[in-house]
Amino acid sequence: MRPDAERIAAVALAEDGETDVTTTLIVPAGLEAQARIEYRSGGVAAGAPFAEAVARACECRVEWRVPEGRMVPPGTVTGVVRGPLGRILRAERPMLNLLQRACGIATATRAYVEAVRGTGCRILHTRKTAPGLRSLDVAAILSGGGGRHRLDLSHEVMVKDNHWQALHLGSNDLAAALAEARARGITSLQVEVESVTQLELACMAGATRLLVDNQAPDTVREWAQLGRELSPGIEIEATGGITLDNVRAYAEAGADFISVGALTHSVVAADLGIEVAVRGVGAGPG
């Protein structure tokens, strides 16, 4: 994770330009300070490795007081940043941007995880992540108790609606495509199905997981039963139109996994802030 965190930190800092003109004009060089990271809204702590990479790039250090994945009440101090005041101010907004996004994703994920507790169903992310921030988004999902889905296009097969169209237009067929994937050492063969015909074809072709897309829980139940009859051990994933209000119904319908794009594409940022106290000029340590 560290190389990804450092890459994201570098991009976040670069967006603010080479020089902080305001700080250069106002803050004396070398003035030491420390700053509290306050989780004002409360929720699940996440994003620490990415925020720490920003601090490190700004020659600051962070003492974390709350581990990743911990649910904390509003107002909790999750960490303390120490270093030259000018460098803390340089790091402040990029750190908060990353922490607010990560904590928002983790907190939303925890709500879905709690909603399906006891069913054995796992909540997964999707590839509907912010460009360039997928590693942050996925790490936040994991901190919230969710599971890992495919991270890129290189290691797993996922046949979706437009791939079905391509199969109809071309000379290849699903069974041949999945057989070629297995020959290449790919073991995860996921096929999105929108009809019983597609479900039957996917099972006959050797799919390892059925993605039941945009169907009601009752349909998921029927298709899950049929899929397991045709291909014992096949995994069932529900996707599309999943909300907190209906997620448990999908889990109880027999889904092994539920993928929720809204966790990352519509995240509500958590409320965090950084409060600075200067050392050596009459201010307390804070």
VMD Tcl script that draws the C-alpha trace (Angstrom):
set ca {
  {0.00 0.00 0.00}
  {2.86 2.41 0.73}
  {3.85 3.04 -2.94}
  {0.20 3.84 -3.78}
  {-0.08 6.09 -0.73}
  {3.05 7.98 -1.70}
  {1.86 8.37 -5.29}
  {-1.51 9.74 -4.18}
  {0.14 12.03 -1.64}
  {2.46 13.45 -4.30}
  {-0.45 14.17 -6.65}
  {-2.50 15.76 -3.87}
  {0.37 18.04 -2.86}
  {1.19 18.95 -6.47}
  {-2.35 20.25 -6.94}
  {-1.57 23.01 -4.42}
  {1.38 24.33 -6.41}
  {5.04 24.66 -5.57}
  {4.75 27.43 -2.95}
  {2.28 28.33 -0.21}
  {2.52 32.09 -0.62}
  {0.33 32.92 2.36}
  {2.29 30.76 4.78}
  {5.60 32.05 3.43}
  {4.52 35.63 4.12}
  {3.07 35.04 7.58}
  {4.62 32.04 9.35}
  {8.20 32.36 10.73}
  {10.53 29.70 9.38}
  {11.25 26.87 11.79}
  {8.35 27.57 14.13}
  {7.39 24.18 15.59}
  {3.78 23.16 16.19}
  {1.47 20.25 16.67}
  {-2.06 19.78 15.41}
  {-4.97 17.58 16.44}
  {-6.83 15.61 13.77}
  {-10.43 15.84 14.96}
  {-13.11 13.47 13.66}
  {-15.95 15.91 14.16}
  {-18.79 13.88 12.69}
  {-17.66 10.56 14.14}
  {-17.67 7.29 12.23}
  {-15.17 4.68 11.08}
  {-11.50 5.69 11.05}
  {-9.83 5.14 7.69}
  {-7.21 6.58 5.36}
  {-4.34 6.87 7.84}
  {-1.60 5.46 5.55}
  {-2.50 7.99 2.85}
  {-2.67 10.96 5.22}
  {0.59 9.86 6.79}
  {2.23 9.80 3.35}
  {1.22 13.45 2.89}
  {2.63 14.35 6.31}
  {5.85 12.49 5.59}
  {6.28 14.29 2.26}
  {5.90 17.58 4.19}
  {8.53 16.59 6.77}
  {5.92 16.07 9.49}
  {5.08 13.04 11.57}
  {1.77 11.69 12.79}
  {0.98 9.91 16.03}
  {-2.24 7.97 15.44}
  {-4.47 7.43 18.44}
  {-7.18 5.36 16.76}
  {-6.58 2.23 14.64}
  {-7.99 1.77 11.16}
  {-11.51 0.38 11.21}
  {-12.42 1.65 14.70}
  {-15.84 3.30 15.08}
  {-15.41 6.51 17.08}
  {-17.85 9.09 18.51}
  {-18.06 12.68 17.24}
  {-15.18 14.89 18.32}
  {-12.62 12.11 18.73}
  {-8.98 13.12 18.25}
  {-7.73 10.39 15.93}
  {-4.14 11.62 15.64}
  {-1.63 14.36 16.29}
  {0.60 15.90 13.60}
  {3.96 17.34 14.66}
  {6.48 19.40 12.71}
  {7.26 22.92 11.48}
  {4.06 24.96 11.39}
  {4.55 25.97 7.77}
  {4.85 22.32 6.73}
  {1.79 21.31 8.75}
  {-0.20 24.01 6.98}
  {1.09 22.72 3.65}
  {-0.09 19.21 4.52}
  {-3.40 20.18 6.13}
  {-5.84 20.26 3.21}
  {-4.47 17.28 1.25}
  {-4.49 15.22 4.45}
  {-8.06 16.21 5.23}
  {-9.25 15.59 1.67}
  {-7.97 12.02 1.79}
  {-9.15 11.33 5.34}
  {-12.62 12.76 4.75}
  {-13.15 10.64 1.65}
  {-11.75 7.47 3.23}
  {-13.69 7.87 6.47}
  {-16.90 8.58 4.55}
  {-16.49 5.41 2.48}
  {-15.58 3.30 5.51}
  {-18.52 4.58 7.54}
  {-21.00 3.92 4.72}
  {-19.53 0.46 4.22}
  {-19.90 -0.35 7.92}
  {-23.61 0.50 7.72}
  {-24.09 -2.03 4.90}
  {-22.00 -4.64 6.69}
  {-24.11 -4.25 9.82}
  {-27.30 -4.47 7.76}
  {-26.40 -7.99 6.53}
  {-24.82 -9.21 9.75}
  {-25.60 -12.86 10.48}
  {-26.43 -13.79 6.86}
  {-22.93 -14.78 5.74}
  {-23.15 -12.32 2.85}
  {-20.16 -10.06 2.11}
  {-20.34 -6.44 0.97}
  {-17.98 -5.65 -1.92}
  {-16.70 -2.56 -3.69}
  {-16.90 -1.98 -7.44}
  {-14.62 -0.24 -9.96}
  {-16.79 2.89 -9.65}
  {-13.99 4.65 -7.82}
  {-12.49 8.14 -8.14}
  {-9.88 8.16 -10.94}
  {-6.44 7.74 -9.44}
  {-7.81 7.00 -5.96}
  {-8.84 3.37 -6.29}
  {-6.32 2.11 -3.74}
  {-7.58 4.69 -1.22}
  {-11.21 3.82 -1.93}
  {-10.67 0.08 -1.66}
  {-8.60 0.41 1.51}
  {-11.49 2.39 3.01}
  {-13.97 -0.34 2.02}
  {-11.79 -2.88 3.82}
  {-11.53 -0.64 6.90}
  {-15.32 -0.52 6.94}
  {-15.53 -4.32 6.98}
  {-16.25 -4.84 3.29}
  {-14.51 -7.32 1.01}
  {-12.22 -7.03 -1.97}
  {-13.63 -7.28 -5.51}
  {-11.59 -7.10 -8.69}
  {-9.17 -4.18 -8.64}
  {-8.43 -4.00 -12.36}
  {-9.14 -5.73 -15.66}
  {-6.06 -7.94 -15.73}
  {-6.62 -10.79 -13.30}
  {-10.28 -11.79 -13.38}
  {-12.88 -12.34 -16.07}
  {-16.12 -10.39 -15.71}
  {-18.54 -10.74 -18.62}
  {-21.04 -7.86 -18.59}
  {-23.93 -6.76 -20.78}
  {-21.81 -5.24 -23.53}
  {-19.65 -8.36 -23.64}
  {-22.82 -10.38 -24.23}
  {-23.56 -8.08 -27.18}
  {-20.07 -8.68 -28.53}
  {-20.59 -12.45 -28.23}
  {-23.78 -12.18 -30.27}
  {-22.02 -10.14 -32.96}
  {-18.82 -12.19 -33.17}
  {-17.87 -15.77 -33.85}
  {-16.68 -16.58 -30.32}
  {-18.89 -18.08 -27.61}
  {-18.91 -17.82 -23.84}
  {-17.70 -21.37 -23.18}
  {-14.71 -20.89 -25.46}
  {-13.84 -17.55 -23.85}
  {-13.96 -18.98 -20.33}
  {-11.97 -22.03 -21.39}
  {-9.26 -19.76 -22.80}
  {-9.23 -17.81 -19.54}
  {-8.72 -21.01 -17.55}
  {-5.91 -21.97 -19.90}
  {-4.24 -18.68 -19.04}
  {-4.46 -19.48 -15.32}
  {-7.40 -17.22 -14.52}
  {-9.59 -18.84 -11.87}
  {-12.22 -16.17 -11.23}
  {-14.76 -16.35 -14.06}
  {-17.65 -14.01 -13.32}
  {-20.62 -13.58 -15.61}
  {-23.35 -10.96 -15.28}
  {-26.78 -12.37 -16.11}
  {-30.00 -10.53 -16.89}
  {-32.17 -13.50 -17.92}
  {-32.63 -17.20 -17.22}
  {-31.19 -17.95 -20.67}
  {-27.99 -16.09 -19.85}
  {-27.86 -17.81 -16.46}
  {-28.09 -21.25 -18.05}
  {-25.44 -20.40 -20.64}
  {-23.12 -19.07 -17.94}
  {-23.45 -22.19 -15.83}
  {-22.88 -24.48 -18.82}
  {-19.84 -22.42 -19.85}
  {-18.16 -22.88 -16.47}
  {-18.68 -19.55 -14.75}
  {-17.51 -19.48 -11.13}
  {-19.79 -16.61 -10.12}
  {-23.11 -15.26 -11.36}
  {-23.68 -11.52 -11.08}
  {-27.43 -11.06 -10.88}
  {-27.88 -7.51 -12.09}
  {-30.79 -5.18 -11.34}
  {-33.23 -7.86 -10.24}
  {-35.65 -7.99 -7.32}
  {-34.75 -10.10 -4.26}
  {-37.35 -12.73 -5.23}
  {-35.67 -13.12 -8.62}
  {-32.27 -13.39 -6.96}
  {-33.65 -16.19 -4.80}
  {-35.03 -18.08 -7.82}
  {-31.93 -17.62 -9.93}
  {-29.59 -18.49 -7.08}
  {-31.43 -21.77 -6.58}
  {-31.35 -22.54 -10.30}
  {-27.69 -21.61 -10.64}
  {-26.68 -23.84 -7.75}
  {-28.68 -26.73 -9.19}
  {-26.99 -26.35 -12.58}
  {-23.51 -25.70 -11.16}
  {-23.08 -26.74 -7.51}
  {-20.73 -24.42 -5.63}
  {-21.23 -21.47 -7.96}
  {-21.14 -18.09 -6.20}
  {-24.02 -15.63 -6.39}
  {-23.50 -11.89 -6.38}
  {-26.33 -9.36 -6.36}
  {-25.61 -5.99 -7.91}
  {-27.50 -2.95 -9.16}
  {-30.12 -0.97 -7.26}
  {-28.84 -2.01 -3.83}
  {-29.59 0.38 -0.95}
  {-29.43 0.22 2.82}
  {-33.18 -0.29 2.85}
  {-33.10 -3.43 0.69}
  {-29.62 -4.88 1.13}
  {-30.65 -7.39 3.79}
  {-33.45 -8.70 1.57}
  {-30.85 -9.51 -1.10}
  {-28.61 -11.20 1.44}
  {-31.50 -13.30 2.76}
  {-32.43 -14.18 -0.83}
  {-29.21 -16.17 -1.09}
  {-26.56 -13.76 -2.36}
  {-23.05 -14.68 -1.26}
  {-21.85 -11.22 -2.20}
  {-23.46 -7.83 -2.76}
  {-21.51 -5.17 -4.65}
  {-22.47 -1.55 -4.02}
  {-21.17 1.14 -6.36}
  {-22.65 3.94 -4.26}
  {-20.08 3.31 -1.53}
  {-17.46 5.00 -3.71}
  {-19.22 6.83 -6.55}
  {-21.58 8.75 -4.25}
  {-19.63 8.95 -1.03}
  {-20.53 11.61 1.53}
  {-17.31 12.96 3.00}
  {-16.88 12.70 6.75}
  {-16.31 15.88 8.73}
  {-12.73 16.11 9.99}
  {-10.59 19.08 10.87}
  {-7.02 19.91 11.88}
  {-6.52 22.30 14.80}
  {-3.03 23.73 15.29}
  {-1.28 24.77 18.53}
  {2.09 26.53 18.31}
  {4.86 25.58 20.70}
  {7.19 28.05 22.27}
  {5.20 31.25 21.72}
  {2.81 31.16 24.66}
  {0.39 28.57 23.36}
  {-0.20 25.30 25.15}
  {0.60 21.96 23.57}
  {-3.08 21.36 22.59}
}
mol new
graphics top color blue
foreach p $ca { graphics top sphere $p radius 0.5 }
foreach p [lrange $ca 0 end-1] q [lrange $ca 1 end] { graphics top cylinder $p $q radius 0.2 }
display resetview
